[in-house]
């Protein structure tokens, strides 16, 4: 009789009929394994979305390459022909191209992550899966779409006389840092957007402000002489990432605080984003 009671209690603790307690948080290791099991989905869906993105246009997926090329053409026309600016740096067009492309890549990754949960409400309500798969999948999609942009960015730097060198070996690690930061910020934005839908409308204005504060259009070293004030720019993760990309491609100088920020910001943002996202995972899909 006692044995039957113990078996019944054990059965309640570990149900064997396939049911699971709703809202019970999984251990981090189990959660990450669940994400890894869905790695094919996380890659194939963004690839398919990328393939059909311009399927109904005349030039098709050639637009993936044409878009960054046309952006560079606009910069060349405005800053190279109509307005001859150097902003205190040599090869300003290459300097500007790297800054704009890296900034926009971060913006697209964060924005896609912010929308990933609310735009998949039906999927969230219908299926049980690690919800982090949604912002992770969106980040992978943005990483894949960055490939033609990177090709154009490399072509622009080569056209300005910056031949491949040992710094180019760091590009995979720098790309990883850029993606990790975008994913972490996307997880945070997805968590916040689920609760406060207004954030989706505020994000463009936030990034517009960051565009002017992150040294995209100008050289901080040229306009700011105070070393302490320069060091404060390391508190801006976008400035750190943009500066490191410029160091790798066109050889600009990088200070110690910026190097530290490039390593620390992606790690902190990714960890905080993952923890914050999981803390409310059981509520996703419950909005009305």
ZAMI-332021 format. One line per 8 residues: their letters; for each residue x, y, z of C-alpha. Coordinates in steps of 0.2 Angstrom, whole numbers. Example, Ala and Ser with C-alpha at 12.3 -4.5 7.8 and 13.67 -1.06 7.14 Angstrom:
ZAMI-332021
as = 62:-22:39  68:-5:36
//
This chain:
ZAMI-332021
xxxxxxxx = 0:0:0  14:12:4  23:8:-12  8:12:-22  7:29:-13  25:32:-17  22:27:-35  7:39:-37
xxxxxxxx = 17:53:-29  32:50:-41  20:49:-56  13:67:-51  31:74:-50  36:66:-67  21:64:-78  24:49:-90
xxxxxxxx = 9:53:-102  17:67:-111  9:81:-102  20:95:-94  16:108:-81  12:125:-90  24:139:-85  37:128:-76
xxxxxxxx = 54:135:-81  67:123:-88  84:122:-83  96:132:-94  105:117:-100  89:109:-105  83:125:-113  99:127:-124
xxxxxxxx = 98:109:-129  80:111:-135  86:126:-145  101:116:-153  89:102:-158  80:115:-168  95:122:-177  89:116:-194
xxxxxxxx = 73:126:-192  83:141:-186  93:141:-202  81:134:-215  67:146:-211  78:162:-213  86:155:-229  68:152:-236
xxxxxxxx = 63:169:-231  78:177:-239  75:167:-255  57:173:-257  60:190:-251  62:198:-269  54:183:-278  40:195:-286
xxxxxxxx = 53:208:-292  60:209:-309  78:207:-303  74:194:-289  88:191:-276  100:202:-286  93:216:-275  102:209:-260
xxxxxxxx = 118:215:-269  110:230:-278  104:238:-262  121:240:-253  128:245:-270  115:259:-272  118:265:-255  137:267:-258
xxxxxxxx = 132:276:-274  121:288:-265  136:291:-252  148:294:-267  136:306:-275  132:316:-259  149:316:-250  161:314:-264
xxxxxxxx = 153:325:-278  141:337:-271  149:340:-254  167:336:-253  169:332:-234  183:322:-226  177:324:-207  195:324:-202
xxxxxxxx = 199:306:-209  207:300:-225  196:289:-237  180:297:-230  169:287:-241  176:270:-235  175:277:-217  157:282:-220
xxxxxxxx = 152:265:-229  159:254:-215  150:265:-201  133:265:-210  133:247:-215  138:241:-197  126:253:-189  111:247:-200
xxxxxxxx = 115:229:-198  114:231:-179  98:241:-181  90:228:-192  95:214:-180  87:222:-165  72:228:-174  68:210:-181
xxxxxxxx = 71:203:-164  59:215:-156  45:210:-168  49:191:-168  37:187:-154  23:198:-157  23:194:-175  22:176:-172
xxxxxxxx = 8:176:-160  -1:161:-168  14:150:-168  18:155:-150  0:150:-144  -1:134:-155  16:125:-152  27:122:-137
xxxxxxxx = 45:126:-141  59:138:-134  52:155:-138  70:161:-139  70:152:-156  61:167:-163  73:181:-160  88:169:-163
xxxxxxxx = 80:164:-180  78:183:-184  96:186:-180  102:172:-191  91:179:-205  99:196:-203  116:188:-203  113:179:-219
xxxxxxxx = 107:195:-227  123:204:-221  133:193:-233  131:203:-249  133:220:-238  149:213:-232  155:209:-250  151:227:-255
xxxxxxxx = 160:234:-239  175:224:-243  175:230:-261  174:248:-256  189:247:-244  199:238:-258  194:251:-271  201:264:-259
xxxxxxxx = 218:256:-258  216:246:-242  223:229:-247  220:213:-236  231:212:-221  232:202:-205  218:213:-197  206:204:-209
xxxxxxxx = 209:188:-199  199:196:-185  184:199:-196  175:182:-191  177:186:-172  171:204:-175  156:198:-185  152:186:-171
xxxxxxxx = 153:201:-158  142:211:-169  129:197:-171  130:193:-152  126:211:-147  112:212:-160  105:196:-153  106:201:-135
xxxxxxxx = 98:218:-138  85:209:-149  80:197:-135  79:212:-123  68:222:-136  57:206:-139  54:205:-120  50:224:-118
xxxxxxxx = 40:225:-134  29:210:-128  24:220:-113  25:238:-120  20:238:-139  24:256:-140  42:252:-140  41:246:-158
xxxxxxxx = 36:263:-163  50:271:-152  64:260:-158  67:270:-175  69:286:-165  81:278:-153  92:272:-167  91:289:-176
xxxxxxxx = 98:297:-160  112:283:-159  116:286:-177  122:303:-173  130:299:-156  140:283:-162  152:292:-174  144:285:-189
xxxxxxxx = 147:301:-199  162:308:-191  178:304:-182  177:306:-163  196:307:-162  197:322:-174  183:332:-165  187:328:-147
xxxxxxxx = 204:331:-139  200:327:-121  205:309:-118  193:307:-103  178:312:-115  184:300:-128  184:286:-116  166:289:-112
xxxxxxxx = 162:284:-130  167:266:-125  150:266:-115  142:266:-132  142:248:-139  138:254:-156  153:266:-156  164:252:-151
xxxxxxxx = 158:240:-164  159:252:-178  177:258:-173  183:240:-172  176:236:-190  185:252:-196  201:246:-188  200:229:-197
xxxxxxxx = 196:236:-214  204:253:-215  216:254:-201  209:267:-190  216:268:-172  207:259:-157  209:264:-139  210:252:-125
xxxxxxxx = 193:256:-118  185:253:-135  194:236:-136  187:232:-119  170:238:-124  170:227:-140  173:212:-129  162:216:-114
xxxxxxxx = 146:224:-122  141:209:-133  144:197:-118  134:207:-106  120:211:-118  118:193:-124  118:186:-106  106:200:-99
xxxxxxxx = 95:198:-115  93:179:-113  89:180:-94  77:194:-96  68:185:-111  67:169:-102  60:177:-86  43:181:-95
xxxxxxxx = 43:167:-107  28:158:-100  18:174:-103  22:176:-122  6:173:-132  -6:178:-118  -9:196:-124  -26:200:-130
//
